[in-house]
Structure formats: C-alpha cells, structure tokens
Amino acid sequence: MNAYLRNSIRSRTRLLAKESLTDKDERGRIEAEVVSLKREREILMRYNAVQ
C-alpha cells in the first residue's frame, strides 16, 4: 500500500504539472487536487510513523 500511494501521488503530481493554469475552472480543479494530494501525503506519513 505504501508504494501504491507514493506512486499515485507522484503520477498525479506529474499530470498536474503538465496542465494549463489559464482556465479558472481548471485552476480550481487543480487546486482541489493539490489539497487532496496533501491529504494523501499526510495519511502516508502517519502510516509510515505507525510502522
């Protein structure tokens, strides 16, 4: 699960970096995705701390 979450975060971060930030709706969607990635990262860090 650890590797899966890490790879998921990396691949989505790469996709976000390639997308255009000109469209306001698109920008809002990307900002929401970044918040989601930060939340996933927190969960992953907590999961690692427990082990």
N, CA, C and O atoms as a MOPAC input file, in Angstrom:
PM7 MOZYME 1SCF
protein

 N      0.82800 1    -1.19800 1     0.00000 1
 C      0.00000 1     0.00000 1     0.00000 1
 C      0.86600 1     1.25400 1     0.00000 1
 O      0.54500 1     2.24000 1    -0.66300 1
 N      1.94000 1     1.20800 1     0.73200 1
 C      2.87100 1     2.32500 1     0.79800 1
 C      3.35000 1     2.76200 1    -0.58400 1
 O      3.25300 1     3.93600 1    -0.94300 1
 N      3.86100 1     1.81400 1    -1.34300 1
 C      4.38000 1     2.10100 1    -2.68500 1
 C      3.25700 1     2.57600 1    -3.59500 1
 O      3.45300 1     3.47200 1    -4.41600 1
 N      2.08100 1     1.97400 1    -3.44800 1
 C      0.94200 1     2.37500 1    -4.27800 1
 C      0.60900 1     3.84900 1    -4.06100 1
 O      0.44500 1     4.59600 1    -5.02600 1
 N      0.50800 1     4.27200 1    -2.79800 1
 C      0.18800 1     5.67600 1    -2.50800 1
 C      1.27000 1     6.61500 1    -3.02200 1
 O      0.97400 1     7.66500 1    -3.59300 1
 N      2.52300 1     6.23300 1    -2.81700 1
 C      3.63000 1     7.06900 1    -3.30100 1
 C      3.57000 1     7.23600 1    -4.81100 1
 O      3.71000 1     8.34900 1    -5.31700 1
 N      3.36500 1     6.14300 1    -5.53500 1
 C      3.31000 1     6.20200 1    -6.99700 1
 C      2.10000 1     6.98600 1    -7.46900 1
 O      2.18100 1     7.72700 1    -8.44900 1
 N      0.98500 1     6.83000 1    -6.78500 1
 C     -0.22700 1     7.55800 1    -7.12700 1
 C      0.00700 1     9.06300 1    -6.98000 1
 O     -0.36600 1     9.84400 1    -7.85600 1
 N      0.61900 1     9.45800 1    -5.87900 1
 C      0.89200 1    10.87800 1    -5.63100 1
 C      1.85300 1    11.42000 1    -6.69000 1
 O      1.63600 1    12.50600 1    -7.22800 1
 N      2.91100 1    10.66800 1    -6.99000 1
 C      3.88500 1    11.12300 1    -7.99200 1
 C      3.26300 1    11.27200 1    -9.36800 1
 O      3.47400 1    12.28200 1   -10.03900 1
 N      2.49200 1    10.26500 1    -9.80100 1
 C      1.92800 1    10.31600 1   -11.14900 1
 C      0.92200 1    11.45400 1   -11.27700 1
 O      0.89900 1    12.14700 1   -12.29400 1
 N      0.08600 1    11.65500 1   -10.24800 1
 C     -0.88100 1    12.74600 1   -10.32700 1
 C     -0.19500 1    14.09700 1   -10.25900 1
 O     -0.65200 1    15.04700 1   -10.89500 1
 N      0.88200 1    14.20800 1    -9.51000 1
 C      1.62100 1    15.46900 1    -9.44000 1
 C      2.21800 1    15.79100 1   -10.80400 1
 O      2.19600 1    16.94300 1   -11.23900 1
 N      2.75200 1    14.77100 1   -11.48100 1
 C      3.30600 1    14.97900 1   -12.82600 1
 C      2.23000 1    15.43500 1   -13.79500 1
 O      2.45800 1    16.34600 1   -14.59100 1
 N      1.05500 1    14.80700 1   -13.73500 1
 C     -0.04400 1    15.19400 1   -14.61900 1
 C     -0.46100 1    16.63900 1   -14.35500 1
 O     -0.69900 1    17.39700 1   -15.29500 1
 N     -0.55000 1    17.02000 1   -13.09100 1
 C     -0.94800 1    18.38800 1   -12.74800 1
 C      0.06400 1    19.39900 1   -13.26000 1
 O     -0.31100 1    20.48700 1   -13.69700 1
 N      1.33100 1    19.05300 1   -13.21200 1
 C      2.37900 1    19.97300 1   -13.65900 1
 C      2.27600 1    20.25000 1   -15.15000 1
 O      2.68100 1    21.31900 1   -15.60900 1
 N      1.73800 1    19.29800 1   -15.91600 1
 C      1.64000 1    19.45300 1   -17.37100 1
 C      0.41800 1    20.26300 1   -17.79500 1
 O      0.37600 1    20.78400 1   -18.91000 1
 N     -0.57700 1    20.37200 1   -16.91500 1
 C     -1.83300 1    21.01600 1   -17.29300 1
 C     -1.73100 1    22.54300 1   -17.27400 1
 O     -0.94100 1    23.13400 1   -16.53800 1
 N     -2.56200 1    23.14400 1   -18.11200 1
 C     -2.58800 1    24.60500 1   -18.21400 1
 C     -3.33000 1    25.22000 1   -17.02700 1
 O     -4.32300 1    24.67000 1   -16.55200 1
 N     -2.84200 1    26.35500 1   -16.55800 1
 C     -3.48300 1    27.03100 1   -15.43000 1
 C     -4.26300 1    28.27300 1   -15.87400 1
 O     -4.60700 1    29.11700 1   -15.04600 1
 N     -4.54400 1    28.38900 1   -17.18600 1
 C     -5.19800 1    29.60000 1   -17.67800 1
 C     -6.69300 1    29.61100 1   -17.41400 1
 O     -7.24300 1    30.66300 1   -17.08600 1
 N     -7.36400 1    28.48700 1   -17.54200 1
 C     -8.80900 1    28.39700 1   -17.35200 1
 C     -9.13500 1    28.40400 1   -15.85500 1
 O     -8.57100 1    27.62000 1   -15.09300 1
 N    -10.05300 1    29.29600 1   -15.43300 1
 C    -10.36900 1    29.41800 1   -13.99800 1
 C    -10.93900 1    28.13000 1   -13.40900 1
 O    -10.57200 1    27.74100 1   -12.30000 1
 N    -11.83900 1    27.46600 1   -14.14500 1
 C    -12.41600 1    26.20700 1   -13.64900 1
 C    -11.33200 1    25.15800 1   -13.50200 1
 O    -11.29100 1    24.40100 1   -12.53200 1
 N    -10.45500 1    25.13500 1   -14.49500 1
 C     -9.35200 1    24.17300 1   -14.48700 1
 C     -8.43500 1    24.46000 1   -13.29900 1
 O     -7.96800 1    23.54500 1   -12.62100 1
 N     -8.19000 1    25.73000 1   -13.06600 1
 C     -7.32000 1    26.11700 1   -11.94500 1
 C     -7.93200 1    25.67500 1   -10.61600 1
 O     -7.22500 1    25.16700 1    -9.74600 1
 N     -9.23200 1    25.86500 1   -10.45600 1
 C     -9.92100 1    25.44100 1    -9.23500 1
 C     -9.84900 1    23.94100 1    -9.04300 1
 O     -9.66200 1    23.45700 1    -7.92700 1
 N     -9.99700 1    23.20400 1   -10.13600 1
 C     -9.93300 1    21.74600 1   -10.07100 1
 C     -8.54200 1    21.29300 1    -9.65200 1
 O     -8.38900 1    20.38300 1    -8.83700 1
 N     -7.53600 1    21.93800 1   -10.22100 1
 C     -6.14400 1    21.58800 1    -9.90100 1
 C     -5.83300 1    21.92800 1    -8.44400 1
 O     -5.17100 1    21.15600 1    -7.75000 1
 N     -6.31000 1    23.08000 1    -7.98300 1
 C     -6.08200 1    23.44600 1    -6.58300 1
 C     -6.74000 1    22.43500 1    -5.64400 1
 O     -6.17300 1    22.08600 1    -4.60900 1
 N     -7.93600 1    21.96700 1    -6.00600 1
 C     -8.61800 1    20.94900 1    -5.19700 1
 C     -7.81400 1    19.64700 1    -5.20200 1
 O     -7.71600 1    18.97100 1    -4.17800 1
 N     -7.24500 1    19.30200 1    -6.34400 1
 C     -6.43800 1    18.08300 1    -6.45200 1
 C     -5.17500 1    18.19800 1    -5.59600 1
 O     -4.75400 1    17.22200 1    -4.97500 1
 N     -4.57800 1    19.37800 1    -5.56500 1
 C     -3.37800 1    19.59700 1    -4.74100 1
 C     -3.72500 1    19.39600 1    -3.26200 1
 O     -2.95700 1    18.77800 1    -2.52500 1
 N     -4.86900 1    19.91200 1    -2.83200 1
 C     -5.31100 1    19.71800 1    -1.44800 1
 C     -5.47900 1    18.22600 1    -1.17000 1
 O     -5.09400 1    17.73500 1    -0.10900 1
 N     -6.06000 1    17.51200 1    -2.13600 1
 C     -6.24700 1    16.06700 1    -1.99700 1
 C     -4.90700 1    15.34500 1    -1.88500 1
 O     -4.75700 1    14.42300 1    -1.08400 1
 N     -3.94300 1    15.76600 1    -2.68700 1
 C     -2.61200 1    15.14700 1    -2.64300 1
 C     -1.93700 1    15.40600 1    -1.29600 1
 O     -1.28700 1    14.52000 1    -0.74200 1
 N     -2.09300 1    16.61500 1    -0.77600 1
 C     -1.50200 1    16.93400 1     0.52800 1
 C     -2.12000 1    16.06500 1     1.61900 1
 O     -1.42700 1    15.60900 1     2.52800 1
 N     -3.43800 1    15.84000 1     1.52000 1
 C     -4.12500 1    14.99500 1     2.49400 1
 C     -3.60300 1    13.56300 1     2.39900 1
 O     -3.34400 1    12.92300 1     3.41800 1
 N     -3.45000 1    13.06100 1     1.16400 1
 C     -2.91000 1    11.71200 1     0.96100 1
 C     -1.50000 1    11.59900 1     1.52600 1
 O     -1.13800 1    10.58500 1     2.12300 1
 N     -0.71200 1    12.64600 1     1.33300 1
 C      0.66600 1    12.65000 1     1.82900 1
 C      0.68500 1    12.56700 1     3.35600 1
 O      1.49100 1    11.84300 1     3.93900 1
 N     -0.22200 1    13.32500 1     3.99800 1
 C     -0.33200 1    13.27300 1     5.46100 1
 C     -0.66600 1    11.86800 1     5.93700 1
 O     -0.07800 1    11.36600 1     6.89500 1
 N     -1.62600 1    11.23500 1     5.25000 1
 C     -2.03200 1     9.86900 1     5.61200 1
 C     -0.85300 1     8.92400 1     5.46000 1
 O     -0.61100 1     8.07700 1     6.32100 1
 N     -0.12500 1     9.07000 1     4.37000 1
 C      1.03700 1     8.21100 1     4.11200 1
 C      2.09800 1     8.40300 1     5.19300 1
 O      2.68700 1     7.42900 1     5.66200 1
 N      2.34400 1     9.64600 1     5.58900 1
 C      3.34600 1     9.92100 1     6.61500 1
 C      2.91800 1     9.33600 1     7.96300 1
 O      3.74500 1     8.80300 1     8.70400 1
 N      1.61200 1     9.44100 1     8.27900 1
 C      1.10100 1     8.85100 1     9.52100 1
 C      1.22300 1     7.33600 1     9.47900 1
 O      1.59100 1     6.70300 1    10.46800 1
 N      0.91200 1     6.76600 1     8.32900 1
 C      1.00000 1     5.31200 1     8.14100 1
 C      2.44100 1     4.84500 1     8.35600 1
 O      2.68000 1     3.81900 1     8.99200 1
 N      3.39700 1     5.60600 1     7.82000 1
 C      4.81400 1     5.25900 1     7.98600 1
 C      5.24900 1     5.39300 1     9.44200 1
 O      6.05800 1     4.59700 1     9.92000 1
 N      4.72700 1     6.37900 1    10.14500 1
 C      5.09900 1     6.60500 1    11.53900 1
 C      4.61700 1     5.46500 1    12.43700 1
 O      5.25900 1     5.14000 1    13.43600 1
 N      3.49000 1     4.86500 1    12.08000 1
 C      2.92700 1     3.77100 1    12.87500 1
 C      3.78000 1     2.51400 1    12.74900 1
 O      3.93100 1     1.75500 1    13.70600 1
 N      4.32500 1     2.31000 1    11.58000 1
 C      5.10400 1     1.08100 1    11.34300 1
 C      6.41800 1     1.08400 1    12.06600 1
 O      7.18100 1     0.12400 1    11.96500 1

